[in-house]
């Protein structure tokens, strides 16, 4: 089983992190020794287990990002990224926007 390490950011939830990486809340909780209720905090490093973890399913746009830089970072075809997110104008993305990286 593949794993990656993720640093929790303000506003993150275990559910959102699991969805982001295609894992499950239960798997992440078990891998990190978390007991119910699952409390996480910014700056905490979590081990994210999963099958064939590669690029995350989603990406949160940061200041300075472009659609081209995001596609390059994750090895995606620009047209695929545009189509997945129904972006008509590749020049218009904004910080905080969530882009889908995989189907």
SULBELMO-V266055 format. One record per residue. RES is the residue in three letters. PHI is phi in whole degrees, -180 to 180 (* if undefined). PSI is psi in whole degrees, -180 to 180 (none if undefined). Layout:
# SULBELMO-V266055
res=RES phi=PHI psi=PSI
res=RES phi=PHI psi=PSI
This chain:
# SULBELMO-V266055
res=UNK phi=* psi=135
res=UNK phi=-83 psi=151
res=UNK phi=-139 psi=157
res=UNK phi=-136 psi=166
res=UNK phi=-110 psi=133
res=UNK phi=-127 psi=136
res=UNK phi=-96 psi=122
res=UNK phi=-64 psi=137
res=UNK phi=-111 psi=158
res=UNK phi=-54 psi=136
res=UNK phi=90 psi=-11
res=UNK phi=-67 psi=148
res=UNK phi=-124 psi=158
res=UNK phi=-62 psi=-38
res=UNK phi=-62 psi=-47
res=UNK phi=-64 psi=-39
res=UNK phi=-64 psi=-43
res=UNK phi=-61 psi=-45
res=UNK phi=-63 psi=-42
res=UNK phi=-58 psi=-42
res=UNK phi=-101 psi=3
res=UNK phi=70 psi=33
res=UNK phi=-112 psi=-161
res=UNK phi=-132 psi=156
res=UNK phi=-59 psi=-45
res=UNK phi=-60 psi=-45
res=UNK phi=-64 psi=-42
res=UNK phi=-67 psi=-43
res=UNK phi=-61 psi=-45
res=UNK phi=-65 psi=-41
res=UNK phi=-66 psi=-23
res=UNK phi=-113 psi=7
res=UNK phi=65 psi=30
res=UNK phi=-86 psi=138
res=UNK phi=-113 psi=159
res=UNK phi=-70 psi=136
res=UNK phi=-76 psi=144
res=UNK phi=-78 psi=102
res=UNK phi=-100 psi=125
res=UNK phi=-126 psi=161
res=UNK phi=-143 psi=152
res=UNK phi=-56 psi=136
res=UNK phi=95 psi=-16
res=UNK phi=-70 psi=137
res=UNK phi=-97 psi=127
res=UNK phi=-114 psi=141
res=UNK phi=-86 psi=128
res=UNK phi=-110 psi=107
res=UNK phi=-87 psi=156
res=UNK phi=175 psi=167
res=UNK phi=-86 psi=128
res=UNK phi=51 psi=49
res=UNK phi=-67 psi=128
res=UNK phi=-131 psi=-126
res=UNK phi=-68 psi=146
res=UNK phi=-64 psi=164
res=UNK phi=-76 psi=-29
res=UNK phi=-131 psi=162
res=UNK phi=-140 psi=134
res=UNK phi=-97 psi=119
res=UNK phi=-63 psi=135
res=UNK phi=-111 psi=159
res=UNK phi=-55 psi=135
res=UNK phi=92 psi=-13
res=UNK phi=-69 psi=150
res=UNK phi=-129 psi=161
res=UNK phi=-61 psi=-38
res=UNK phi=-65 psi=-44
res=UNK phi=-67 psi=-36
res=UNK phi=-69 psi=-45
res=UNK phi=-60 psi=-44
res=UNK phi=-63 psi=-44
res=UNK phi=-59 psi=-37
res=UNK phi=-106 psi=10
res=UNK phi=66 psi=36
res=UNK phi=-104 psi=153
res=UNK phi=-75 psi=137
res=UNK phi=-56 psi=-46
res=UNK phi=-61 psi=-37
res=UNK phi=-65 psi=-44
res=UNK phi=-64 psi=-42
res=UNK phi=-63 psi=-45
res=UNK phi=-68 psi=-42
res=UNK phi=-58 psi=-32
res=UNK phi=-108 psi=6
res=UNK phi=51 psi=44
res=UNK phi=-89 psi=114
res=UNK phi=-80 psi=-35
res=UNK phi=-118 psi=108
res=UNK phi=-66 psi=-9
res=UNK phi=-89 psi=-4
res=UNK phi=-117 psi=95
res=UNK phi=-136 psi=160
res=UNK phi=-140 psi=152
res=UNK phi=-56 psi=136
res=UNK phi=94 psi=-17
res=UNK phi=-67 psi=140
res=UNK phi=-102 psi=123
res=UNK phi=-109 psi=139
res=UNK phi=-82 psi=134
res=UNK phi=-105 psi=-23
res=UNK phi=-135 psi=162
res=UNK phi=-72 psi=none
